[in-house]
Amino acid sequence: MKKFFLSIVSLITLACTNQKQAKIDTTTTNPKGSIYQYSVQDIDGNDFEMSELEGKKVMIVNTASKCGFTPQYEQLEEIYQKYKDDNFTIIGFPANNFMSQEPGSNEDIKEFCTLNYGVTFPMMSKISVKGDDMHPLYQYLTKKDQNGVLDNEVKWNFQKYLINEDGTLAHVFYSKTLPNDEEIIRWIEAK
């Protein structure tokens, strides 16, 4: 009986980790603030205030150059080009947290993204998206006591956080969900 119970728990755990999207309780309000309280550095080392994004829908995505999901840069750039004039932007955060799949310097990353995928959406300096050195922005995105909506973890490269026009967390999509997924496009296009 104990083995059966453990098997069921394992199957449930596996099913939960393979979900397309983290479930967000939309009845909860966000008492904690927004992404606008954070400052980051762009890929060239310049300060970037997240408050500059106020009034826009934002997709925040942790990226890597040597990952099986790296070709998602192409779809990211396509939707950025299509919707960038409609109060939408994408912010890429290179991170080396998963099997050292982003080993390069900021300069290497910028060159890779430009030459291989023609990336023009804003890319930030390399950060950590998990662990003891997790960037404060990602602490906000992953901890309910900070974002007021959902506890979650960054499971792999190219996890997507959709941010409402008021800077609050709207949705989390795991890596397997393509940037141009119907559900993401409906969210971008919703008024």
C-alpha positions as CSV (number, residue, x, y, z in Angstrom):
1,M,0.0,0.0,0.0
2,K,2.8,2.4,0.9
3,K,4.5,1.8,-2.6
4,F,1.2,2.4,-4.3
5,F,0.7,5.7,-2.4
6,L,4.2,6.8,-3.2
7,S,3.7,6.0,-6.9
8,I,0.5,8.1,-7.0
9,V,2.3,11.0,-5.3
10,S,5.1,10.7,-7.8
11,L,2.7,10.7,-10.7
12,I,0.9,13.8,-9.4
13,T,4.2,15.6,-8.8
14,L,5.3,14.8,-12.4
15,A,2.0,15.9,-13.8
16,C,2.2,19.2,-11.9
17,T,5.8,19.9,-13.1
18,N,4.8,19.3,-16.7
19,Q,2.0,21.9,-16.7
20,K,2.0,24.5,-19.4
21,Q,1.2,27.3,-17.0
22,A,1.3,28.0,-13.3
23,K,-2.2,28.5,-11.9
24,I,-2.9,32.0,-10.6
25,D,-5.7,32.8,-8.2
26,T,-7.3,35.8,-10.0
27,T,-9.4,36.6,-7.0
28,T,-6.3,37.7,-5.0
29,T,-5.3,41.3,-5.1
30,N,-1.7,42.3,-5.0
31,P,-0.9,44.2,-1.8
32,K,2.8,44.1,-2.3
33,G,3.6,46.4,-5.2
34,S,4.8,45.7,-8.7
35,I,7.9,45.2,-10.8
36,Y,8.2,49.0,-11.0
37,Q,10.0,49.0,-7.7
38,Y,13.1,47.3,-9.2
39,S,16.1,48.5,-11.0
40,V,18.3,46.3,-13.3
41,Q,21.1,46.8,-15.7
42,D,20.7,46.4,-19.4
43,I,23.1,44.2,-21.4
44,D,25.4,47.1,-21.9
45,G,25.7,47.8,-18.1
46,N,23.4,50.8,-18.1
47,D,20.8,51.2,-15.3
48,F,17.3,50.4,-16.3
49,E,14.4,51.3,-14.1
50,M,11.5,48.8,-14.5
51,S,9.2,51.8,-13.8
52,E,10.0,52.8,-17.4
53,L,7.6,50.0,-18.4
54,E,4.6,51.4,-16.6
55,G,1.4,51.1,-18.7
56,K,2.8,48.3,-20.9
57,K,2.2,44.6,-20.9
58,V,5.5,42.9,-20.4
59,M,6.9,39.4,-20.9
60,I,9.9,38.7,-18.7
61,V,11.9,35.6,-19.8
62,N,15.1,34.1,-18.5
63,T,17.2,33.2,-21.5
64,A,20.2,31.0,-22.4
65,S,22.3,30.6,-25.5
66,K,23.1,26.9,-25.3
67,C,19.7,25.4,-24.4
68,G,17.3,23.2,-26.3
69,F,14.8,26.1,-26.0
70,T,17.2,28.7,-27.4
71,P,15.4,28.8,-30.8
72,Q,12.5,30.5,-28.9
73,Y,14.5,33.7,-29.4
74,E,13.0,33.6,-32.9
75,Q,9.4,33.6,-31.8
76,L,10.2,36.1,-29.0
77,E,11.5,38.5,-31.6
78,E,8.6,37.9,-33.9
79,I,6.0,38.8,-31.3
80,Y,8.0,41.7,-30.1
81,Q,8.1,43.1,-33.7
82,K,4.4,42.5,-34.1
83,Y,3.2,44.0,-30.8
84,K,5.9,46.5,-29.7
85,D,3.8,49.5,-30.8
86,D,0.8,48.2,-28.9
87,N,2.0,48.8,-25.3
88,F,3.8,45.5,-25.1
89,T,7.5,44.6,-24.7
90,I,9.7,41.7,-23.9
91,I,12.6,41.8,-21.5
92,G,15.2,39.1,-21.7
93,F,17.3,38.1,-18.6
94,P,20.2,35.8,-19.5
95,A,20.9,33.4,-16.7
96,N,23.4,30.6,-16.2
97,N,21.4,28.7,-13.5
98,F,20.6,25.6,-15.5
99,M,23.4,23.2,-16.5
100,S,25.7,26.2,-17.4
101,Q,23.8,26.9,-20.6
102,E,24.6,30.6,-20.5
103,P,28.3,30.7,-19.9
104,G,29.2,33.8,-21.9
105,S,29.8,37.4,-20.9
106,N,27.2,40.1,-21.6
107,E,29.1,41.0,-24.7
108,D,29.1,37.4,-25.9
109,I,25.3,37.1,-25.2
110,K,24.5,40.3,-27.0
111,E,26.6,39.2,-30.1
112,F,25.0,35.7,-30.1
113,C,21.4,37.1,-29.9
114,T,22.0,39.7,-32.6
115,L,23.8,37.5,-35.1
116,N,21.8,34.3,-34.7
117,Y,18.3,35.6,-34.0
118,G,18.3,39.3,-34.8
119,V,17.1,40.2,-31.3
120,T,16.0,43.8,-30.9
121,F,13.9,43.5,-27.7
122,P,15.6,44.7,-24.6
123,M,18.1,42.3,-23.1
124,M,19.4,42.8,-19.6
125,S,22.7,41.9,-17.9
126,K,23.1,38.3,-16.9
127,I,21.6,37.6,-13.5
128,S,20.7,34.6,-11.3
129,V,17.0,33.6,-11.4
130,K,17.2,31.0,-8.5
131,G,19.2,30.1,-5.5
132,D,20.9,32.2,-2.8
133,D,22.0,34.8,-5.3
134,M,18.6,35.2,-7.0
135,H,18.0,38.7,-8.3
136,P,15.4,40.7,-6.3
137,L,13.2,41.0,-9.3
138,Y,13.0,37.2,-9.6
139,Q,12.3,37.0,-5.8
140,Y,9.3,39.2,-6.5
141,L,8.2,37.1,-9.5
142,T,8.5,33.8,-7.6
143,K,7.4,34.5,-4.0
144,K,3.7,35.1,-3.2
145,D,4.6,37.1,-0.1
146,Q,6.2,39.6,-2.5
147,N,4.0,39.4,-5.6
148,G,0.8,38.9,-3.7
149,V,-0.4,36.2,-6.3
150,L,1.6,33.0,-6.6
151,D,4.5,31.0,-5.2
152,N,6.4,29.4,-8.1
153,E,9.9,28.5,-9.1
154,V,11.9,29.0,-12.2
155,K,12.1,25.5,-13.5
156,W,14.3,26.0,-16.6
157,N,15.5,28.5,-19.2
158,F,12.8,30.4,-21.2
159,Q,10.2,30.5,-18.5
160,K,7.8,33.4,-19.2
161,Y,6.3,35.8,-16.7
162,L,3.5,38.0,-18.1
163,I,3.1,41.3,-16.4
164,N,0.0,43.5,-16.5
165,E,0.0,47.1,-17.4
166,D,0.1,48.0,-13.6
167,G,3.3,46.0,-13.1
168,T,1.6,43.0,-11.4
169,L,2.0,39.3,-12.2
170,A,-0.6,38.0,-14.6
171,H,0.6,34.6,-15.8
172,V,3.6,32.2,-15.6
173,F,4.3,29.9,-18.5
174,Y,6.9,27.2,-18.4
175,S,9.6,26.7,-21.0
176,K,7.8,24.3,-23.2
177,T,5.1,26.9,-24.0
178,L,6.2,28.8,-27.1
179,P,6.2,32.6,-26.9
180,N,3.6,32.7,-29.7
181,D,1.2,30.3,-27.9
182,E,-2.5,31.1,-28.4
183,E,-3.0,31.8,-24.8
184,I,-0.1,34.3,-24.6
185,I,-1.2,36.0,-27.8
186,R,-4.8,36.4,-26.5
187,W,-3.4,38.0,-23.3
188,I,-1.2,40.4,-25.4
189,E,-4.2,41.4,-27.6
190,A,-6.8,41.8,-24.8
191,K,-7.6,45.4,-24.1
